[in-house]
């Protein structure tokens, strides 16, 4: 996939919205199961009107006001779809205990994305991540791929909002 730049910030994802529109989520005989590929991920993000940057190295990055989401394929045969959200804000090292408690609370009470405290940055700050990994070695319908990406983007927004509000970490 060539490096592409889509200008503009994606619209804020609304976790409470009613899901993927019926025209995007309908499977048919013309929607075969195919291997997951970065080009298909990009097309699905386009259908969802999520603007992204392609780095040319196998990752797509969408940025929102408070966070970014990396979409990539991992595994020995690039068969695992990974959506990794990171808030722009980081946590000071003296808040590490609080960060671990907040992340643990998210993991205990929420579905889909697992959260974790990342390694300290060069400036000593702790990044917080939420990650969704889906093994797709058997392939995936386009409509399911769209639904997975929509869910990942919505949960990422919900996670970051929660960190700022209820989690009171950022």
Residue pairs with C-beta under 8 A, 6 or more apart in sequence:
1 38
1 39
1 42
1 54
1 56
2 54
2 56
3 53
3 54
3 55
3 56
4 42
4 53
4 54
5 53
5 54
6 51
6 52
6 53
7 51
8 51
9 51
9 63
9 64
9 65
10 49
10 50
10 51
10 52
10 62
10 63
10 64
11 49
12 64
12 65
12 157
13 64
13 153
13 154
13 156
13 157
13 158
14 154
14 157
15 154
15 155
15 157
15 158
15 161
17 154
19 25
19 147
19 150
20 48
20 143
20 146
20 147
20 150
24 47
24 48
24 143
24 146
24 147
25 143
25 146
25 147
26 143
27 141
27 143
27 144
31 141
31 142
31 143
32 141
33 138
33 139
33 140
33 141
34 40
34 139
34 140
34 142
35 79
35 136
35 139
36 73
36 78
36 79
36 81
36 136
36 139
36 140
36 145
37 73
37 78
38 54
38 58
38 59
38 60
38 72
38 73
38 78
40 142
40 145
41 60
41 71
41 73
41 81
41 145
41 149
42 52
42 54
42 60
43 142
44 142
44 145
44 146
44 149
45 51
45 52
45 60
45 62
45 71
45 149
47 146
48 146
48 149
48 150
48 153
50 62
50 149
50 153
51 62
52 60
52 61
52 62
52 71
53 60
53 61
53 62
53 63
54 60
55 61
58 72
58 73
58 78
59 70
59 71
59 72
60 70
60 71
60 72
61 68
61 69
61 70
61 71
62 68
62 69
62 71
62 153
63 69
64 157
64 160
66 87
66 88
66 89
66 160
66 161
66 164
67 85
67 86
67 87
67 88
67 156
67 157
67 160
68 85
68 86
68 88
69 83
69 84
69 85
69 86
69 152
69 153
69 156
70 82
70 83
70 84
70 85
70 86
71 81
71 82
71 83
71 149
71 152
72 82
72 84
73 79
73 80
73 81
73 82
74 80
74 82
74 133
75 135
75 137
77 137
79 135
79 136
79 137
80 133
80 134
80 135
80 136
81 133
81 134
81 136
81 140
81 145
81 148
82 131
82 132
82 133
83 113
83 131
83 132
83 133
83 149
83 152
83 153
83 156
84 129
84 130
84 131
85 113
85 129
85 130
85 131
85 152
85 155
85 156
85 159
85 160
86 118
86 127
86 128
86 129
87 127
87 128
87 160
87 163
87 164
87 170
89 170
90 121
90 125
90 126
90 127
90 128
91 98
91 99
91 117
91 125
91 126
91 127
91 128
91 169
91 170
92 124
92 125
92 126
93 120
93 124
93 125
93 126
95 126
95 169
96 117
96 126
98 169
99 117
99 126
99 128
99 169
100 117
102 163
102 167
102 168
102 169
103 115
103 116
103 117
103 128
105 167
106 115
106 130
106 159
106 162
106 167
107 114
107 115
110 155
110 159
112 132
112 151
112 152
112 155
113 130
113 131
113 132
113 152
113 155
113 156
113 159
114 130
114 131
114 132
115 128
115 129
115 130
115 131
115 159
116 128
116 129
116 131
117 126
117 127
117 128
117 129
118 126
118 127
118 128
118 129
119 127
120 126
121 127
128 163
128 169
128 170
130 155
130 156
130 159
130 160
132 151
132 152
132 155
134 148
140 148
160 170
163 169
163 170
164 170
